[in-house]
Amino acid sequence: MIKYSLTLIFFTISLWATPSIILRDDIDVHDNFELFYYKDSSNSLKIEDISTTKFNEVSSNKFSFGYIKDTLWFKLKLKNDSSKDDFILSLNEHFYETANLYYYDTSWKKLENGVFTPLNQRSIQTSKLSFEFKILQNTSKTLYIELKGKFAYFGDIAVCKKDYFFTNQLLSMESFFVFVFGVLTIIILFNFFLWLNLREKIYIYYVGYTFFALLYLINISGLLAYLDLQYYMYKLHFTVGFTIVFLNLFSIEYFNANKHLKYATYLLKFLAFCV
C-alpha cells in the first residue's frame, strides 16, 4: 500500500514540475527537451501576469501549433552544472513579429527581438531569432519566451553554449539557403544568356520562374534581414503567384502544348492569368 501511495505522490509531483534542462560541460547544445506553454487568448498579459500563471500544457522544443491568434508563451527552467555562464537560446526561425525573452534577476529583464528588429540592433546578429543570456554556475534560472506573429506557429528551440553557437550553429543555420541562393543565381544567369543568344521564349520563361522562386526563397529563409528589407516580408508573397505563372508558361513551351494539347494550353493560360 505504501509503495503505491509513494508512486502516486511522485507521479503527481512530476505532473506539476517544470520541465528543466541541466547544462553540463559534456553537452554543447540541447535540442531535444520538453517545456511548458500557455496560449494567451487576450493578447494582453504581461510578464508579471504570466509569471503567476499556471502552465499546464507541455510541448516538445520542436513545436508546431498551426495558425492561432493567441500570444504564445513558453516556460523553461535551466540549471547550470557546467563551467560556463554564457549561453544562447535560438528559435531557429525568423518570422515572429514579437519574440521576447524574460527572466528575473532582482527585477524582470526583457530581451526584445522580432522579424522587424534591424540586424544591428539584435544581440545576436543573425536572421534566426536568438538571445544571449547569462546563468551563473551552480544556479538555476527560469526563462519565459513570448511569441506573436501572423504565420503558423512553429519552431525548434535550442539552448547551447555561446562559443559553440558561433563556431557551429550559426554557420549551419544559413549555409543551406546560401548554397541554394548561389545555385539559383547561376541558373538564372545561364538561361538569361541563352535567351540573349537564341531568343527562344522557353529560356526567358525559365528565368522568370527561377527568379521569382529565388525571391520567395530569400523571403521565407529570413535572408532579407541581412539586406534590411524584412519590412517587405508580407508584400513579397506576390512572388508565389508569379512563380506559378512563369512555371505554366515554361511548361507550355517545354511540352509544346500549343500543338499537342491545345485546350489544356488555354486552361493553363487562363489559370496563369487568374493568379
C-alpha positions as CSV (number, residue, x, y, z in Angstrom):
1,M,0.0,0.0,0.0
2,I,2.8,2.4,0.9
3,K,4.6,1.5,-2.4
4,Y,1.6,2.5,-4.4
5,S,1.0,5.7,-2.4
6,L,4.6,6.8,-2.9
7,T,4.3,6.1,-6.7
8,L,1.1,8.2,-6.8
9,I,2.8,11.0,-5.0
10,F,5.9,11.1,-7.3
11,F,3.6,10.9,-10.3
12,T,1.6,13.9,-9.1
13,I,4.7,15.9,-8.4
14,S,6.1,15.1,-11.9
15,L,2.9,16.5,-13.4
16,W,3.4,19.9,-11.8
17,A,7.2,20.0,-12.0
18,T,8.6,22.4,-14.5
19,P,10.5,20.6,-17.3
20,S,14.1,21.6,-16.9
21,I,17.5,21.4,-18.7
22,I,20.7,20.6,-16.9
23,L,23.5,22.5,-18.5
24,R,26.7,20.4,-18.4
25,D,30.2,20.6,-19.8
26,D,29.8,17.5,-21.9
27,I,26.8,18.8,-23.8
28,D,27.2,21.7,-26.2
29,V,23.7,22.0,-27.4
30,H,20.3,21.0,-26.0
31,D,17.8,20.4,-28.8
32,N,15.6,17.6,-27.5
33,F,13.6,18.5,-24.4
34,E,10.1,19.5,-23.2
35,L,8.9,22.8,-21.9
36,F,5.6,24.3,-20.7
37,Y,3.5,26.6,-22.9
38,Y,0.5,28.9,-22.4
39,K,-1.8,30.5,-25.0
40,D,-2.9,34.0,-24.1
41,S,-6.1,34.5,-26.0
42,S,-6.5,38.1,-24.7
43,N,-3.1,39.0,-26.1
44,S,-2.6,41.4,-23.2
45,L,-0.9,39.6,-20.4
46,K,2.4,41.0,-19.2
47,I,5.4,39.1,-17.8
48,E,4.1,39.9,-14.2
49,D,0.8,38.2,-15.0
50,I,2.5,35.3,-16.9
51,S,4.9,34.6,-14.0
52,T,2.0,33.8,-11.7
53,T,0.0,31.9,-14.3
54,K,-0.1,28.1,-14.2
55,F,1.5,26.5,-17.2
56,N,-0.3,23.1,-17.6
57,E,0.4,22.2,-21.2
58,V,3.7,20.6,-22.2
59,S,5.3,20.7,-25.6
60,S,8.4,19.5,-27.3
61,N,11.0,22.1,-28.1
62,K,10.2,21.2,-31.8
63,F,6.7,22.8,-31.6
64,S,4.0,23.3,-34.2
65,F,0.6,24.8,-33.3
66,G,-0.6,25.9,-36.7
67,Y,-2.4,29.2,-37.2
68,I,-3.5,30.8,-33.9
69,K,-4.5,34.3,-32.9
70,D,-3.1,34.0,-29.4
71,T,0.2,35.1,-28.0
72,L,2.2,32.0,-27.2
73,W,4.3,31.8,-24.0
74,F,6.9,29.2,-23.2
75,K,8.4,28.5,-19.8
76,L,11.7,26.8,-19.4
77,K,13.8,26.1,-16.3
78,L,17.6,25.8,-16.6
79,K,20.1,24.6,-14.1
80,N,23.8,25.3,-14.7
81,D,26.1,22.5,-13.7
82,S,28.7,23.5,-16.3
83,S,31.9,25.7,-16.1
84,K,30.3,28.2,-18.5
85,D,27.9,31.0,-17.8
86,D,27.2,32.4,-21.3
87,F,24.5,30.7,-23.3
88,I,22.4,31.2,-26.4
89,L,18.7,30.4,-26.9
90,S,17.6,30.2,-30.5
91,L,14.2,29.8,-32.1
92,N,15.7,28.7,-35.4
93,E,13.0,30.7,-37.2
94,H,12.8,34.4,-38.3
95,F,9.2,35.4,-38.9
96,Y,7.8,36.2,-35.4
97,E,6.9,39.9,-35.1
98,T,7.3,39.6,-31.4
99,A,9.9,37.3,-29.9
100,N,10.9,38.4,-26.4
101,L,12.9,36.6,-23.7
102,Y,12.2,37.3,-20.0
103,Y,14.0,36.2,-16.8
104,Y,14.1,37.5,-13.2
105,D,17.3,39.0,-11.8
106,T,16.5,41.3,-8.9
107,S,13.9,42.6,-11.4
108,W,12.3,41.4,-14.6
109,K,14.8,41.5,-17.6
110,K,13.4,41.7,-21.1
111,L,15.4,40.9,-24.2
112,E,13.4,42.2,-27.2
113,N,13.6,40.7,-30.7
114,G,11.4,40.2,-33.8
115,V,11.5,40.0,-37.5
116,F,11.3,43.8,-37.9
117,T,14.1,44.4,-35.5
118,P,17.1,45.6,-37.6
119,L,20.0,43.2,-37.5
120,N,22.4,45.8,-36.0
121,Q,20.0,46.1,-33.0
122,R,19.9,42.4,-32.2
123,S,22.2,41.0,-29.6
124,I,22.8,38.0,-31.9
125,Q,23.2,39.4,-35.4
126,T,21.6,36.6,-37.4
127,S,18.3,36.3,-39.2
128,K,17.2,33.4,-36.8
129,L,15.8,35.0,-33.7
130,S,18.2,34.3,-30.9
131,F,19.0,35.5,-27.4
132,E,22.2,35.7,-25.4
133,F,21.8,35.3,-21.6
134,K,23.9,34.5,-18.5
135,I,23.3,32.0,-15.8
136,L,25.9,31.7,-13.0
137,Q,27.4,28.3,-12.2
138,N,25.5,26.1,-9.8
139,T,22.4,28.3,-10.1
140,S,19.0,27.9,-11.7
141,K,17.0,30.3,-13.9
142,T,13.5,30.2,-15.4
143,L,13.1,31.7,-18.8
144,Y,9.9,32.9,-20.4
145,I,9.6,33.3,-24.2
146,E,6.8,35.4,-25.7
147,L,5.9,34.8,-29.4
148,K,3.5,36.6,-31.6
149,G,3.2,36.5,-35.4
150,K,0.9,36.2,-38.4
151,F,2.2,32.9,-39.8
152,A,1.7,29.4,-38.4
153,Y,3.4,28.9,-35.0
154,F,6.3,26.5,-35.3
155,G,9.9,26.4,-34.4
156,D,12.8,24.5,-32.9
157,I,14.0,26.0,-29.6
158,A,17.6,25.1,-28.8
159,V,19.9,26.1,-25.9
160,C,23.6,26.0,-26.4
161,K,26.9,27.3,-25.2
162,K,27.8,30.7,-26.6
163,D,31.2,29.6,-28.1
164,Y,29.6,26.5,-29.7
165,F,26.8,28.7,-31.2
166,F,29.2,31.0,-33.0
167,T,31.5,28.2,-34.2
168,N,28.9,25.6,-35.3
169,Q,25.3,26.6,-35.1
170,L,25.4,30.0,-36.8
171,L,27.1,28.6,-39.9
172,S,24.7,25.6,-40.2
173,M,21.6,27.8,-40.0
174,E,22.3,29.8,-43.1
175,S,24.6,27.6,-45.2
176,F,21.9,25.6,-46.9
177,F,20.0,28.7,-48.0
178,V,23.2,30.4,-49.2
179,F,24.1,27.3,-51.2
180,V,20.6,27.2,-52.9
181,F,20.8,31.0,-53.5
182,G,24.1,30.5,-55.3
183,V,22.8,27.6,-57.4
184,L,19.6,29.5,-58.5
185,T,21.6,32.6,-59.3
186,I,23.9,30.6,-61.7
187,I,20.8,29.0,-63.3
188,I,19.2,32.5,-63.8
189,L,22.4,33.9,-65.4
190,F,23.0,30.8,-67.6
191,N,19.4,30.8,-69.0
192,F,19.3,34.6,-69.5
193,F,22.4,34.4,-71.7
194,L,20.9,31.5,-73.6
195,W,17.8,33.7,-74.3
196,L,20.0,36.6,-75.4
197,N,21.7,34.3,-77.9
198,L,18.9,32.1,-79.1
199,R,15.8,34.4,-78.4
200,E,13.7,31.4,-77.6
201,K,10.8,32.1,-75.2
202,I,11.3,29.0,-73.1
203,Y,14.6,30.4,-71.7
204,I,13.1,33.7,-70.6
205,Y,10.1,31.8,-69.0
206,Y,12.6,29.7,-67.1
207,V,14.5,32.8,-66.0
208,G,11.2,34.3,-64.7
209,Y,10.3,31.2,-62.9
210,T,13.7,30.8,-61.2
211,F,13.9,34.5,-60.4
212,F,10.6,34.7,-58.5
213,A,11.3,31.3,-56.9
214,L,14.6,32.8,-55.7
215,L,12.8,35.9,-54.3
216,Y,10.4,33.6,-52.4
217,L,13.3,31.6,-51.0
218,I,15.0,34.7,-49.8
219,N,11.8,35.8,-48.1
220,I,10.9,32.6,-46.3
221,S,14.6,32.0,-45.3
222,G,14.9,35.3,-43.5
223,L,17.9,36.4,-45.6
224,L,16.1,39.7,-46.1
225,A,17.3,40.7,-42.7
226,Y,20.8,40.9,-44.0
227,L,19.7,43.5,-46.5
228,D,17.5,45.4,-44.0
229,L,14.5,44.6,-46.3
230,Q,12.5,42.4,-43.8
231,Y,9.8,45.2,-43.7
232,Y,8.7,43.9,-47.2
233,M,8.2,40.3,-45.9
234,Y,4.4,40.3,-46.4
235,K,4.4,42.2,-49.7
236,L,6.8,39.7,-51.2
237,H,4.3,36.9,-51.1
238,F,3.2,38.0,-54.6
239,T,6.3,36.1,-55.8
240,V,4.4,32.8,-55.3
241,G,1.8,33.9,-57.9
242,F,4.5,35.0,-60.4
243,T,6.4,31.7,-59.9
244,I,3.3,29.8,-60.8
245,V,2.6,32.0,-63.9
246,F,6.1,31.5,-65.3
247,L,6.1,27.8,-64.5
248,N,2.9,27.5,-66.5
249,L,4.3,29.4,-69.4
250,F,7.5,27.3,-69.3
251,S,5.6,24.1,-69.2
252,I,3.5,25.1,-72.2
253,E,6.7,25.7,-74.2
254,Y,8.6,22.7,-72.9
255,F,5.8,20.2,-73.8
256,N,4.9,22.0,-77.0
257,A,1.4,22.1,-75.6
258,N,0.2,24.6,-78.2
259,K,0.5,21.8,-80.8
260,H,-0.4,18.7,-78.9
261,L,-2.7,19.9,-76.0
262,K,-4.4,23.0,-77.4
263,Y,-7.4,23.0,-74.9
264,A,-5.1,22.3,-72.0
265,T,-3.0,25.2,-73.1
266,Y,-6.0,27.5,-72.9
267,L,-6.7,26.3,-69.5
268,L,-3.1,26.8,-68.2
269,K,-3.0,30.3,-69.6
270,F,-6.4,31.1,-68.0
271,L,-5.2,29.8,-64.7
272,A,-2.0,31.8,-65.0
273,F,-4.0,34.9,-65.8
274,C,-6.2,34.3,-62.7
275,V,-3.2,34.1,-60.5
